[in-house]
Amino acid sequence: MARPRPLPSGRSVPDTARFAGVGRWLLRAASLGVCLLAWQAAAQLRLDLGIVTFRNVPPPVEVAQAGIELLQSSKLFDHVTSSLSRVFAGYGLAALAGVMLGLAVGRSRLAGDVLMPPLEILRPIPAVAWIPLAVLMFPSSELSMIFITFTGALFPILLSTIHGVENVDPRLVASARSLGAGWGAILREVVLPAAAPSIVTGLAIGMGTSWFCLVTAEMISGQYGIGYYTWESYTLQNYPDIVVGMVLIGLMGMGSSALLRRAGARLTPWHSTDEARR
């Protein structure tokens, strides 16, 4: 195996890439640190900018203390597991339905004419508007919250899948058909690999919107979950706990989306990008 070519500075290419990666992480950490310091200063000074005030905003130190107390209590496990189970149940159903419907609409004009009109009417309806109807439709609040999560994740996945399928190079399909491939082989060997990057993007976006919709549902009809914990903290005027709930929501949403992007990069090595390798 050939050795890495030395750079003018005397360092090898892998070493330089490693130092560059460390530098990027240090820059990101510094950016986060500056934001925390600005938050701490604004909260301590009770900064009032007219349209925005920090008089009642807890500083990061109090939020960290509240987070430690939550970590030491038994409530954290119940809230986190409840939210995760609802998200993955609704998201899993949305991923299956969104990809299947997207493939059908993207490959069939008839399916598009039949399915897209009602879906386009339902798509702009926000998650909050679905909550009263979901409570009436389902026998338990648990199912209604899963349904809200499902509706939030469905449309980003559906539209990204349709976009990916419709942008498949028709010459690839024609070449596969000329070689005797049937519709199943074309779908499996041509359409899915070509549309996979768009599908992965839709899955990552859908995960984020599913968290948003779930938290909204939990604030209104939940008994456990991070959204319920955040809303309960507000009603009890435990302001540091509100921020703790928000941070937990952000971390879980960011982590689940990052896992999806990482899995998508491994499943589509022919479309690897710098973003996937971060």
KEGU-95292 format. One record per residue: residue in one letter; x, y, z of N, C-alpha, C in turn; residue number from 1. Coordinates in steps of 0.1 Angstrom, whole numbers, m for minus. Example, Ala and Ser with C-alpha at 12.3 -4.5 7.8 and 13.67 -1.06 7.14 Angstrom:
2
PT code   n_X   n_Y   n_Z  ca_X  ca_Y  ca_Z   c_X   c_Y   c_Z pos
PT    a   132   m57    78   123   m45    78   132   m33    78   1
PT    s   128   m22    71   137   m11    71   129     0    79   2
END
This chain:
278
PT code   n_X   n_Y   n_Z  ca_X  ca_Y  ca_Z   c_X   c_Y   c_Z pos
PT    m     8   m12     0     0     0     0     9    12     0   1
PT    a     5    22    m9    13    34   m10    12    43     3   2
PT    r    22    49     7    22    58    18    15    71    14   3
PT    p     9    78    24     3    91    21    13   101    16   4
PT    r    10   108     6    19   118     1    21   129    10   5
PT    p    34   132    14    37   143    23    33   157    17   6
PT    l    27   165    26    24   179    22    36   188    24   7
PT    p    36   200    18    47   209    20    51   211    34   8
PT    s    42   211    43    45   213    57    51   201    64   9
PT    g    52   190    57    57   178    63    47   168    69  10
PT    r    34   173    70    24   164    75    17   156    64  11
PT    s    13   144    67     6   136    57    m8   141    55  12
PT    v   m15   136    44   m29   140    42   m38   136    53  13
PT    p   m38   124    58   m47   120    69   m44   128    82  14
PT    d   m32   132    85   m29   140    96   m35   154    95  15
PT    t   m34   160    83   m40   173    81   m55   172    82  16
PT    a   m61   162    76   m75   161    77   m80   159    91  17
PT    r   m72   152    99   m75   150   114   m75   163   121  18
PT    f   m64   171   119   m63   184   125   m74   194   121  19
PT    a   m78   193   108   m89   201   103  m102   197   110  20
PT    g  m104   184   112  m116   180   119  m117   185   133  21
PT    v  m105   184   140  m105   189   154  m108   204   154  22
PT    g  m102   211   145  m104   225   144  m119   229   143  23
PT    r  m126   221   134  m140   224   132  m148   221   145  24
PT    w  m145   211   152  m152   208   164  m149   218   175  25
PT    l  m137   223   175  m133   234   185  m141   247   181  26
PT    l  m142   249   169  m150   261   164  m165   260   168  27
PT    r  m170   248   166  m184   246   170  m186   247   185  28
PT    a  m177   242   193  m177   243   208  m176   257   212  29
PT    a  m168   265   206  m166   279   209  m179   287   206  30
PT    s  m185   284   195  m198   290   191  m208   288   201  31
PT    l  m209   275   206  m219   272   216  m216   279   229  32
PT    g  m203   279   233  m199   286   245  m202   301   245  33
PT    v  m200   308   234  m204   322   232  m219   324   235  34
PT    c  m227   315   229  m241   316   231  m245   315   245  35
PT    l  m239   305   252  m242   303   266  m238   315   275  36
PT    l  m226   321   272  m222   332   279  m231   344   277  37
PT    a  m236   346   264  m245   357   262  m258   355   269  38
PT    w  m263   342   269  m275   339   277  m273   342   291  39
PT    q  m262   338   297  m259   340   311  m259   355   315  40
PT    a  m253   362   306  m252   377   309  m265   383   308  41
PT    a  m273   380   297  m286   386   296  m296   383   307  42
PT    a  m295   370   312  m304   366   323  m300   373   336  43
PT    q  m287   374   339  m282   380   351  m285   395   352  44
PT    l  m283   401   340  m286   416   339  m300   419   338  45
PT    r  m309   408   336  m323   410   334  m325   420   322  46
PT    l  m319   417   312  m318   426   300  m332   428   294  47
PT    d  m336   440   292  m349   444   286  m347   452   273  48
PT    l  m350   445   262  m347   452   249  m360   457   243  49
PT    g  m371   458   251  m383   463   246  m392   452   241  50
PT    i  m389   447   229  m397   436   224  m393   423   229  51
PT    v  m381   422   235  m376   409   241  m371   413   255  52
PT    t  m375   405   265  m370   407   279  m365   394   285  53
PT    f  m355   395   293  m349   384   299  m351   384   315  54
PT    r  m361   392   319  m364   393   333  m367   380   340  55
PT    n  m375   372   333  m380   359   339  m373   347   333  56
PT    v  m363   350   325  m356   338   318  m345   333   328  57
PT    p  m345   320   331  m335   315   340  m321   314   334  58
PT    p  m311   317   341  m297   316   335  m293   301   333  59
PT    p  m283   299   325  m278   285   322  m274   277   335  60
PT    v  m269   284   345  m265   278   357  m277   271   364  61
PT    e  m288   279   365  m300   273   371  m306   262   363  62
PT    v  m305   263   350  m310   253   341  m302   240   343  63
PT    a  m289   242   344  m280   230   346  m284   223   359  64
PT    q  m286   231   370  m290   225   383  m303   217   382  65
PT    a  m313   223   375  m326   216   373  m324   204   365  66
PT    g  m315   204   355  m312   192   347  m306   181   355  67
PT    i  m297   185   364  m291   175   373  m301   168   382  68
PT    e  m310   177   387  m321   171   396  m330   162   388  69
PT    l  m333   165   376  m341   156   368  m334   143   365  70
PT    l  m321   144   362  m313   132   359  m313   122   371  71
PT    q  m313   128   383  m313   120   395  m327   115   400  72
PT    s  m337   120   393  m351   115   397  m355   104   388  73
PT    s  m366    97   392  m371    86   384  m381    91   373  74
PT    k  m384   104   373  m393   109   363  m387   109   349  75
PT    l  m374   111   348  m368   113   335  m370   100   326  76
PT    f  m369    89   332  m370    76   324  m384    75   319  77
PT    d  m394    78   327  m408    77   323  m411    87   312  78
PT    h  m407    99   313  m410   109   303  m403   106   290  79
PT    v  m390   102   291  m382    99   278  m388    87   271  80
PT    t  m390    76   279  m395    64   272  m409    66   266  81
PT    s  m417    74   273  m431    76   267  m429    84   254  82
PT    s  m421    94   254  m420   102   241  m413    94   230  83
PT    l  m403    86   234  m396    78   223  m406    68   217  84
PT    s  m413    61   226  m423    51   221  m433    57   211  85
PT    r  m438    69   215  m448    75   206  m442    80   193  86
PT    v  m430    86   194  m423    91   182  m420    80   172  87
PT    f  m414    69   177  m410    58   168  m422    50   163  88
PT    a  m433    49   171  m445    43   165  m451    51   154  89
PT    g  m453    64   156  m459    72   146  m450    74   134  90
PT    y  m437    76   137  m427    78   127  m425    66   118  91
PT    g  m425    54   124  m423    42   117  m435    40   107  92
PT    l  m447    42   111  m459    41   102  m458    52    91  93
PT    a  m454    64    95  m453    74    85  m442    71    74  94
PT    a  m431    66    79  m420    62    70  m425    52    60  95
PT    l  m431    42    65  m436    31    56  m447    36    46  96
PT    a  m457    44    51  m467    49    42  m461    60    33  97
PT    g  m453    68    38  m447    79    29  m439    74    18  98
PT    v  m431    64    20  m422    58    10  m431    51     0  99
PT    m  m440    43     5  m448    35    m5  m457    44   m13 100
PT    l  m464    54    m7  m472    63   m15  m463    71   m24 101
PT    g  m452    75   m20  m443    83   m28  m438    76   m41 102
PT    l  m435    63   m39  m431    55   m50  m443    53   m60 103
PT    a  m455    51   m54  m466    49   m63  m469    62   m71 104
PT    v  m469    73   m64  m473    86   m71  m462    90   m81 105
PT    g  m449    88   m77  m438    91   m86  m437    83   m98 106
PT    r  m442    71   m98  m441    62  m109  m454    60  m117 107
PT    s  m465    65  m112  m478    63  m118  m485    76  m119 108
PT    r  m489    80  m131  m497    92  m132  m511    90  m127 109
PT    l  m516    78  m128  m530    75  m123  m530    76  m108 110
PT    a  m519    70  m101  m519    71   m87  m517    85   m82 111
PT    g  m510    94   m90  m509   108   m86  m522   115   m87 112
PT    d  m530   112   m98  m543   118   m99  m553   114   m89 113
PT    v  m552   102   m84  m561    97   m74  m557   101   m60 114
PT    l  m544   101   m57  m540   102   m43  m536   117   m39 115
PT    m  m530   124   m48  m525   137   m45  m535   148   m41 116
PT    p  m547   148   m48  m557   159   m44  m561   158   m29 117
PT    p  m565   147   m23  m568   147    m9  m556   149     0 118
PT    l  m544   144    m4  m532   146     3  m528   161     4 119
PT    e  m529   167    m8  m526   182    m8  m535   190     0 120
PT    i  m547   186     2  m557   193    10  m553   191    25 121
PT    l  m549   179    29  m545   176    42  m532   181    46 122
PT    r  m523   183    37  m509   186    40  m507   200    48 123
PT    p  m514   211    44  m512   223    51  m518   224    65 124
PT    i  m526   214    69  m533   214    82  m522   212    93 125
PT    p  m521   222   103  m511   220   113  m514   209   123 126
PT    a  m505   205   130  m507   194   140  m517   198   151 127
PT    v  m516   210   155  m526   215   166  m540   213   161 128
PT    a  m543   216   149  m557   215   144  m562   200   144 129
PT    w  m553   191   143  m557   177   143  m560   171   157 130
PT    i  m556   178   167  m557   172   181  m572   170   185 131
PT    p  m581   180   183  m595   177   187  m601   165   180 132
PT    l  m598   165   166  m604   154   158  m597   140   162 133
PT    a  m584   140   165  m578   128   169  m583   123   182 134
PT    v  m587   132   191  m592   127   204  m606   121   202 135
PT    l  m613   126   192  m627   120   189  m625   107   181 136
PT    m  m615   106   173  m614    94   164  m609    82   172 137
PT    f  m600    84   181  m593    73   187  m597    71   202 138
PT    p  m598    58   206  m603    55   219  m594    59   231 139
PT    s  m581    62   228  m572    65   239  m563    77   234 140
PT    s  m559    85   244  m550    96   241  m537    91   236 141
PT    e  m532    79   239  m520    74   234  m520    72   219 142
PT    l  m531    67   214  m533    65   200  m534    78   193 143
PT    s  m541    87   199  m543   100   192  m529   108   191 144
PT    m  m520   106   201  m507   113   200  m499   106   190 145
PT    i  m500    93   189  m492    86   178  m497    90   164 146
PT    f  m510    93   163  m516    97   150  m511   111   147 147
PT    i  m510   120   157  m505   133   154  m490   133   150 148
PT    t  m482   124   156  m469   122   152  m468   117   137 149
PT    f  m477   107   134  m477   102   121  m480   112   110 150
PT    t  m490   121   113  m493   131   103  m482   141   101 151
PT    g  m475   144   112  m464   154   111  m452   148   102 152
PT    a  m450   135   104  m438   130    96  m442   125    82 153
PT    l  m454   123    80  m458   117    67  m455   126    55 154
PT    f  m458   138    55  m457   146    43  m443   150    39 155
PT    p  m434   153    48  m420   155    43  m414   142    37 156
PT    i  m417   131    42  m413   118    36  m419   116    23 157
PT    l  m432   118    22  m439   116    10  m434   125    m1 158
PT    l  m433   138     1  m429   147    m9  m415   145   m13 159
PT    s  m406   142    m4  m392   139    m8  m391   126   m16 160
PT    t  m399   116   m13  m398   104   m21  m403   107   m35 161
PT    i  m414   114   m36  m420   118   m49  m409   125   m57 162
PT    h  m403   135   m51  m393   143   m58  m381   134   m63 163
PT    g  m377   125   m54  m366   116   m58  m369   107   m69 164
PT    v  m382   101   m69  m386    92   m80  m388    99   m93 165
PT    e  m394   111   m92  m396   118  m105  m383   123  m111 166
PT    n  m373   125  m104  m360   130  m109  m350   118  m113 167
PT    v  m355   106  m113  m347    95  m118  m345    97  m133 168
PT    d  m333    96  m137  m329    97  m151  m337    87  m160 169
PT    p  m346    92  m169  m354    82  m177  m345    74  m186 170
PT    r  m333    78  m189  m324    69  m197  m320    57  m190 171
PT    l  m319    58  m176  m316    46  m169  m327    36  m169 172
PT    v  m339    41  m168  m351    32  m168  m352    26  m182 173
PT    a  m350    34  m193  m351    29  m206  m340    18  m209 174
PT    s  m328    21  m203  m317    11  m205  m321    m2  m198 175
PT    a  m326    m1  m186  m329   m13  m179  m341   m21  m186 176
PT    r  m350   m13  m191  m361   m20  m198  m357   m26  m211 177
PT    s  m347   m20  m218  m342   m26  m231  m334   m39  m228 178
PT    l  m329   m40  m216  m322   m52  m212  m331   m63  m207 179
PT    g  m344   m61  m207  m354   m71  m203  m359   m70  m189 180
PT    a  m356   m59  m182  m360   m58  m168  m375   m55  m167 181
PT    g  m381   m62  m158  m395   m59  m155  m397   m47  m146 182
PT    w  m410   m44  m142  m412   m32  m134  m406   m34  m120 183
PT    g  m407   m47  m115  m401   m49  m102  m386   m47  m101 184
PT    a  m379   m52  m111  m365   m51  m112  m361   m36  m114 185
PT    i  m368   m29  m122  m366   m15  m124  m367    m7  m111 186
PT    l  m378   m10  m104  m380    m4   m91  m369    m7   m81 187
PT    r  m365   m19   m81  m355   m24   m71  m341   m20   m75 188
PT    e  m337   m20   m88  m324   m18   m92  m321    m4   m97 189
PT    v  m331     3  m101  m328    16  m107  m335    27   m99 190
PT    v  m348    26   m97  m355    37   m91  m351    39   m76 191
PT    l  m352    29   m68  m349    30   m54  m334    35   m52 192
PT    p  m324    30   m58  m310    35   m56  m309    50   m60 193
PT    a  m316    53   m71  m315    67   m76  m322    77   m67 194
PT    a  m333    72   m62  m342    81   m53  m338    81   m39 195
PT    a  m329    71   m35  m325    69   m21  m320    82   m14 196
PT    p  m312    90   m20  m307   102   m13  m319   112    m9 197
PT    s  m328   113   m18  m340   122   m15  m349   115    m4 198
PT    i  m350   102    m5  m358    95     5  m352    97    19 199
PT    v  m339    96    20  m331    97    33  m333   111    38 200
PT    t  m332   121    29  m335   135    33  m348   137    39 201
PT    g  m358   131    32  m372   132    37  m374   125    51 202
PT    l  m367   114    52  m368   107    65  m362   115    77 203
PT    a  m351   122    74  m345   130    84  m354   142    88 204
PT    i  m359   149    77  m368   160    80  m381   155    87 205
PT    g  m386   144    83  m398   138    90  m396   135   104 206
PT    m  m384   131   108  m381   128   122  m382   141   130 207
PT    g  m377   152   125  m377   165   132  m392   170   133 208
PT    t  m400   169   123  m414   173   124  m422   164   133 209
PT    s  m418   151   134  m426   142   143  m423   146   157 210
PT    w  m411   150   161  m409   155   174  m417   168   177 211
PT    f  m417   177   168  m425   189   169  m439   186   172 212
PT    c  m445   177   164  m459   174   165  m462   166   178 213
PT    l  m453   157   182  m455   150   194  m455   159   206 214
PT    v  m446   168   207  m445   177   219  m458   185   219 215
PT    t  m463   190   208  m476   197   208  m487   189   213 216
PT    a  m488   176   209  m498   167   214  m497   164   229 217
PT    e  m485   162   233  m482   159   247  m486   170   256 218
PT    m  m484   183   252  m487   194   260  m502   195   262 219
PT    i  m510   190   254  m525   191   255  m531   179   261 220
PT    s  m527   167   256  m534   155   260  m525   144   267 221
PT    g  m513   147   270  m504   137   275  m504   137   291 222
PT    q  m499   126   296  m497   125   311  m482   122   314 223
PT    y  m475   117   304  m461   115   305  m455   119   292 224
PT    g  m442   123   292  m435   127   280  m429   140   282 225
PT    i  m419   143   273  m411   155   275  m420   168   272 226
PT    g  m429   167   263  m438   178   261  m447   181   273 227
PT    y  m452   170   279  m460   172   291  m452   178   302 228
PT    y  m440   173   304  m431   178   314  m428   193   312 229
PT    t  m426   197   300  m424   211   297  m436   220   301 230
PT    w  m447   215   296  m460   223   299  m463   223   314 231
PT    e  m461   212   320  m464   211   335  m454   221   342 232
PT    s  m442   222   338  m432   231   344  m437   245   343 233
PT    y  m443   248   331  m448   262   329  m460   265   338 234
PT    t  m469   256   339  m481   258   348  m477   259   363 235
PT    l  m466   252   367  m461   253   380  m451   264   382 236
PT    q  m448   271   372  m439   282   372  m425   278   376 237
PT    n  m421   266   372  m407   261   374  m399   264   361 238
PT    y  m395   277   360  m390   282   347  m377   274   343 239
PT    p  m368   271   352  m356   263   347  m360   250   341 240
PT    d  m370   243   347  m375   230   341  m380   232   327 241
PT    i  m386   243   324  m391   246   310  m379   245   300 242
PT    v  m368   251   304  m357   251   295  m351   237   294 243
PT    v  m351   230   305  m346   216   306  m354   208   296 244
PT    g  m367   209   296  m375   202   287  m372   205   272 245
PT    m  m371   218   270  m367   223   256  m354   217   251 246
PT    v  m344   217   260  m331   211   257  m332   196   254 247
PT    l  m340   189   262  m341   175   260  m348   172   246 248
PT    i  m358   180   243  m365   178   230  m355   181   219 249
PT    g  m347   191   220  m337   194   210  m327   183   208 250
PT    l  m322   178   220  m311   168   219  m317   155   213 251
PT    m  m329   151   217  m334   138   212  m338   140   197 252
PT    g  m343   151   193  m346   153   179  m333   154   171 253
PT    m  m323   161   176  m310   162   168  m304   148   168 254
PT    g  m304   141   179  m297   128   179  m304   118   169 255
PT    s  m317   117   170  m324   108   161  m323   112   146 256
PT    s  m323   125   143  m320   129   129  m306   125   125 257
PT    a  m296   127   134  m282   124   130  m281   109   128 258
PT    l  m287   101   136  m286    86   134  m292    83   120 259
PT    l  m303    89   117  m309    86   104  m300    90    92 260
PT    r  m294   102    93  m285   106    83  m273    97    82 261
PT    r  m268    93    93  m256    83    93  m260    70    87 262
PT    a  m272    65    91  m276    52    85  m279    54    70 263
PT    g  m284    65    66  m287    68    52  m273    68    44 264
PT    a  m263    74    50  m250    75    43  m244    61    41 265
PT    r  m246    53    51  m241    39    50  m249    31    39 266
PT    l  m262    34    38  m270    26    29  m268    31    15 267
PT    t  m263    44    13  m261    50     0  m247    54    m2 268
PT    p  m237    45    m2  m223    49    m3  m220    56   m16 269
PT    w  m228    53   m26  m225    60   m39  m229    74   m39 270
PT    h  m236    79   m28  m240    93   m27  m234    99   m15 271
PT    s  m222    95   m10  m217   100     2  m213   114     1 272
PT    t  m215   123    11  m212   137    11  m204   140    23 273
PT    d  m199   152    23  m192   157    35  m201   158    47 274
PT    e  m214   161    44  m223   162    56  m225   149    62 275
PT    a  m225   138    54  m228   125    60  m216   120    68 276
PT    r  m204   126    65  m192   121    72  m189   129    85 277
PT    r  m197   139    88  m194   148    99  m196   140   112 278
END
